[in-house]
Amino acid sequence: MPAIQSCERLIVAGFCSVALALASVPAGATGTVRIVQRDGSAKVYRDVTIRVKPWAMALQTADGQGTLVIGKASCTKIDELLRCLPYDATLFQHGESHHIPLANGTVWINPTKQVQPLSYSSAHLPGHGVLLSLQTKAGTYVSLTGTIDEVQR
């Protein structure tokens, strides 16, 4: 089996596990995204909606004008948390889609209702929380903290 197919199956299994575990997530939770460009300029987006679908995770700005979809990653369960290493993303904005090649990144998802500690860290992730950190191949950094708003099966 090619490596890409096995990785795609890992993300499907990972996001499906989250979808099953979070079936009763209350609506109205939000996230904050910070984007730092290569030149150091930064932009913060508040009230970002975080949706977990069986095949992907989508982050949508409060005004609905931009959506970042992480569609490929390798996911592993570590204690009670799910750690995903994404390697592909697509930005949907102004009626167009743009492939965003990723250099590296990590997504931590807490599918439980309880606060969970991050491995090898003093940080904790709240129930249904998400912590994301990505670097694009163009040198842009994207970080997210928040809780999952919606799970689609």
C-alpha atoms as one frame of an Amber mdcrd trajectory, in Angstrom:
protein
   0.000   0.000   0.000   1.458   3.421  -0.915   2.389   5.677   2.008  -0.038
   8.401   0.927  -3.007   6.068   1.062  -2.067   4.852   4.539  -1.665   8.462
   5.763  -5.026   9.393   4.294  -6.550   6.459   6.131  -4.934   7.636   9.357
  -6.520  11.069   9.061  -9.879   9.528   8.253  -9.598   7.277  11.299  -8.377
  10.149  13.455 -11.044  12.667  12.481 -13.735   9.970  12.559 -12.663   9.101
  16.118 -12.991  12.758  17.049 -16.374  12.962  15.316 -17.693  10.015  17.308
 -16.264  11.250  20.602 -17.595  14.783  20.154 -21.107  14.003  18.984 -22.571
  16.116  21.803 -20.398  19.237  21.473 -22.396  22.382  22.239 -22.640  24.965
  19.465 -21.256  28.464  19.845 -17.674  27.675  20.818 -15.013  29.677  18.998
 -11.330  29.824  18.212  -8.655  32.429  17.637  -6.239  32.215  14.697  -3.007
  34.175  14.467  -1.218  34.369  11.109   2.337  35.694  10.965   3.725  36.371
   7.488   7.356  35.880   6.556   7.953  39.654   6.813   6.749  39.615  10.447
   3.355  41.216   9.839   0.608  39.534  11.839  -3.168  39.293  11.724  -5.485
  37.857  14.375  -8.890  36.367  13.547 -11.285  35.930  16.464 -14.503  33.926
  16.618 -13.223  31.368  14.121 -15.540  28.391  13.715 -13.861  24.986  14.025
 -15.611  22.099  12.265 -14.494  18.481  12.246 -15.682  16.425   9.308 -14.977
  12.749   8.644 -12.291  13.665   6.110 -10.985  17.025   7.317 -10.950  19.903
   9.788 -12.242  23.310   8.622 -11.502  26.702  10.194 -13.819  29.514   9.049
 -13.504  33.227   9.805 -16.372  34.921  11.647 -17.374  36.848   8.505 -17.452
  33.630   6.458 -15.036  35.078   3.906 -12.196  32.589   4.462 -12.016  28.888
   5.253  -8.844  26.862   5.789  -9.370  23.133   5.323  -6.793  20.677   6.605
  -7.479  17.549   4.623  -4.423  15.342   4.987  -2.581  14.402   8.149  -1.193
  11.477  10.053  -2.996  11.097  13.383  -2.066   9.203  16.534  -3.832   8.842
  19.868  -1.572   9.849  22.758  -3.162   9.164  26.138  -6.578  10.872  25.854
  -5.526  13.314  23.105  -5.318  13.010  19.334  -2.135  14.402  17.738  -2.199
  14.999  13.996   0.698  15.986  11.777  -0.912  17.793   8.829   0.801  17.922
   5.481  -1.746  19.559   3.190  -4.239  22.413   3.389  -6.503  24.441   1.105
  -7.652  28.028   1.594 -11.104  28.922   0.210 -11.490  32.689  -0.107 -13.339
  35.095  -2.425 -14.787  32.222  -4.454 -11.358  30.707  -5.161  -9.371  27.840
  -3.698  -5.633  27.947  -3.065  -3.528  24.923  -2.225  -1.296  25.692   0.790
   1.767  23.421   0.928   2.805  22.861   4.531   6.390  22.592   5.758   5.409
  21.229   9.177   2.767  21.439  11.849   0.902  19.787  14.685  -2.751  19.687
  15.649  -3.756  18.553  19.146  -7.412  17.651  19.685  -9.019  16.782  23.007
 -12.055  14.604  22.242 -12.986  14.322  25.943 -15.072  16.676  28.067 -12.279
  16.994  30.645  -9.151  19.162  30.609  -6.174  17.056  29.459  -2.421  17.734
  29.815  -0.300  17.991  26.668   2.525  15.454  26.556   5.899  16.800  27.707
   4.384  20.212  28.452   2.947  22.176  31.345   0.064  23.246  29.058  -3.416
  21.753  29.195  -6.114  21.467  26.546  -9.743  22.105  27.591 -12.512  19.640
  26.865 -13.164  19.493  23.103 -10.201  21.841  22.668  -7.966  22.257  19.630
  -4.427  23.585  19.478  -2.862  24.003  16.040   0.502  25.256  14.866   1.532
  25.203  11.188   4.320  26.575   9.051   3.728  26.852   5.311   6.479  26.255
   2.789   6.262  29.999   2.009   7.286  30.766   5.617   3.905  31.800   7.037
   3.036  30.658  10.568  -0.549  29.812  11.504  -1.632  29.100  15.078  -5.071
  28.332  16.495  -6.525  27.831  19.950 -10.183  27.069  20.492 -12.855  24.471
  20.958 -14.707  22.476  18.336 -17.974  24.079  17.227 -19.437  21.375  15.034
 -18.884  17.754  14.184 -20.257  16.410  10.914 -20.546  12.675  10.418
